[in-house]
């Protein structure tokens, strides 16, 4: 009798625990089934070459539309959202879209960027879109003691390929550039007789949405 009583108590204790575990697992899945597909996958907008999030980027879901062979590619808007303060956004899996495009605030970012929607839909993973932030470089040439009588002033070409040399010996000169991307500018020493040296190149990386100060000593 005692052994039978013990067996019954074991069964009664085990059944509620099993039910509790099953209920707990079900509550953890918001879709009601472990096999149910997710409704969304995640996207992230950041500054190029960093993990710095980009907030309030506009996200557009675009569908390709066929045009004639000579016409430009055309896309129609099938959905849109915006990145949050952490640069995150949700991507619906039920859209008939081809591209995901991110557009940053125009005053802060130079470009738009896009990825293939169907590829992420098929393969999963974090959908990462990188925007190039604007940045600035502040440059000045300084003649240190003892002063160099062979140099009248220093002129420089701004980054980006412009061909107008600027005197950088008198005061700070500020140029806009691309943030978080290796860049360079050229400078040369100008002599009192009108001659000048072959331009030297100065490489730098300006932080996004910030100003980098560079002093050149001669």
LINZI-V495360 format. One line per field, one symbol per residue. phi: phi as a letter, one per 40 degrees, with the letter a starting at -180 (. if undefined). A space follows every 10 residues. Layout:
phi: ???
//
This chain:
phi: .ccccccccc cccccccccc ccccccccbc cgaccccccb bcbabacdga bccbcfccbb bbbcbcbcdc cccbbbcbia aaccccgcab bccbccbbbb bbbccdcbbc bbaabccccc ccbggccbbb bcccabbbba bbcccccccc bcabbaccch gcbccbcbcc acbbbcaccg bdaabbaacb bdcgcacccc bbcabccdfa bbcbbbba
//
